[in-house]
Structure formats: structure tokens, C-alpha cells
């Protein structure tokens, strides 16, 4: 099972902008950071993984990715 750990940085707790999305591939030990308006790239990249892990995913990260970039996890 391919696992990815992600963390997003935004412009605040009620975000209007995603500043970056950092992704760590646990099997490959590869860290990639997407910045700016990489919403299409991030969505395509996340599709490669069976499991997405985030510290505050359900309460913040996943919701913000959907609300601002239309990426559903």
C-alpha cells in the first residue's frame, strides 16, 4: 500500500490561499513541495496513493484542499 504524508500551509485559520503542500512518500522517502497554484499537479499526484496521512487532515487540510482547489481526499 502506497502511503503519503501531507501538510499544507495557508494564509490563516480561515484560509483564502494555500501557500504550499508538502508531501512525503513513505516508501521512497521522497519529499516534494508544491507551491502557488499547483492545484492540478497536486490533485494528480495524490491520486497515485492508497492512503493519505495528515496531522489535522479531517478537521483542516482535507477540507481546505477541497474548498480552495477542489481536491477531494
Order of alpha helices (4+ residues) and beta strands (2+ residues): beta-beta-beta-alpha-beta-alpha
